[in-house]
Amino acid sequence: MSRYSQITLVKSVQDQKRRYANVKYPQITLDPQDIYVYTTQGDRYDSLALVFYKDSSLWWIINRANPSQDSSSLYPAVGSQIRIPSPYKLSTILAQYDSLNQIV
């Protein structure tokens, strides 16, 4: 599944090119059940999402939960402590994402 499969395509009025609409992400609040890990060489957000959520396409949740990391990279800084939002909050986070991006 492509990470862009749920994002709406829009056409520009000026040049008729198709582009992806801006994605809006929910605020991911702290939770006592969040998991904290220290990253090692080769860790990527998608591989961490696969381990903790059994779904690599949810990489953006871990990325967005760690604003001190470079959000344009799939690799968190080696040796840094990052927060993995609790798997129990996934349904809430995904519902908020769908609502913000008007996905039905």
C-alpha positions as CSV (number, residue, x, y, z in Angstrom):
1,M,0.0,0.0,0.0
2,S,1.4,3.4,-1.0
3,R,1.7,6.0,1.7
4,Y,0.0,8.3,-0.7
5,S,-3.1,6.1,-1.4
6,Q,-5.4,8.0,1.0
7,I,-4.3,11.5,0.0
8,T,-6.6,13.4,-2.4
9,L,-5.3,14.6,-5.7
10,V,-6.2,18.1,-6.8
11,K,-5.8,19.9,-10.1
12,S,-4.3,23.4,-10.3
13,V,-6.5,25.9,-11.9
14,Q,-3.5,27.7,-13.4
15,D,-1.7,24.8,-15.1
16,Q,-4.0,21.8,-14.8
17,K,-1.3,19.7,-13.1
18,R,-2.4,17.1,-10.6
19,R,-0.9,17.4,-7.2
20,Y,-1.4,15.9,-3.8
21,A,-3.5,18.0,-1.4
22,N,-1.7,19.2,1.8
23,V,-2.0,16.6,4.5
24,K,-3.1,17.7,8.0
25,Y,-1.8,15.7,10.9
26,P,-3.5,15.4,14.3
27,Q,-1.7,16.5,17.5
28,I,-0.4,13.4,19.1
29,T,-0.7,13.9,22.9
30,L,1.4,12.3,25.5
31,D,0.0,9.1,27.1
32,P,1.3,7.2,30.2
33,Q,1.3,4.0,28.0
34,D,3.6,5.5,25.4
35,I,6.8,3.6,24.7
36,Y,10.3,5.2,24.7
37,V,13.2,3.6,22.8
38,Y,16.7,4.6,22.0
39,T,17.4,4.4,18.3
40,T,20.3,2.4,16.8
41,Q,22.0,2.5,13.4
42,G,19.5,1.5,10.6
43,D,16.3,2.3,12.5
44,R,13.7,3.9,10.3
45,Y,10.2,5.2,11.2
46,D,8.5,2.7,8.9
47,S,10.5,-0.3,10.4
48,L,9.6,0.9,13.9
49,A,6.0,1.2,12.9
50,L,6.0,-2.3,11.6
51,V,7.5,-3.6,14.9
52,F,5.2,-1.7,17.2
53,Y,2.0,-1.3,15.1
54,K,2.3,-4.2,12.7
55,D,1.9,-1.7,9.8
56,S,4.8,0.2,8.3
57,S,2.4,2.8,6.7
58,L,1.8,4.3,10.1
59,W,5.4,5.6,10.2
60,W,4.1,9.2,10.2
61,I,2.6,8.7,13.7
62,I,6.0,8.0,15.2
63,N,7.6,10.8,13.1
64,R,5.0,13.4,14.2
65,A,5.2,12.3,17.8
66,N,8.9,13.4,17.9
67,P,9.1,17.0,16.8
68,S,12.7,17.3,17.9
69,Q,13.7,14.9,15.1
70,D,14.1,15.9,11.4
71,S,10.6,15.4,10.1
72,S,11.8,15.3,6.5
73,S,13.8,12.1,7.1
74,L,12.7,8.5,7.5
75,Y,15.7,8.0,9.9
76,P,15.6,9.3,13.5
77,A,19.0,10.4,14.8
78,V,21.1,7.4,16.0
79,G,21.2,7.2,19.8
80,S,18.3,9.5,20.4
81,Q,15.3,8.6,22.6
82,I,12.1,8.7,20.6
83,R,8.5,8.2,21.7
84,I,6.3,5.5,20.2
85,P,2.7,6.5,20.8
86,S,0.8,3.8,22.5
87,P,-0.7,1.2,20.2
88,Y,-3.9,1.5,22.2
89,K,-4.3,5.1,20.9
90,L,-4.0,4.1,17.2
91,S,-7.7,4.1,16.5
92,T,-8.1,7.6,18.0
93,I,-5.1,9.0,16.1
94,L,-6.3,7.5,12.8
95,A,-9.9,8.8,13.3
96,Q,-8.5,12.3,14.0
97,Y,-6.4,12.0,10.8
98,D,-9.4,11.0,8.7
99,S,-11.5,13.8,10.1
100,L,-8.8,16.5,9.5
101,N,-8.3,15.2,5.9
102,Q,-12.0,14.6,5.2
103,I,-11.5,10.9,4.5
104,V,-14.7,9.0,4.8
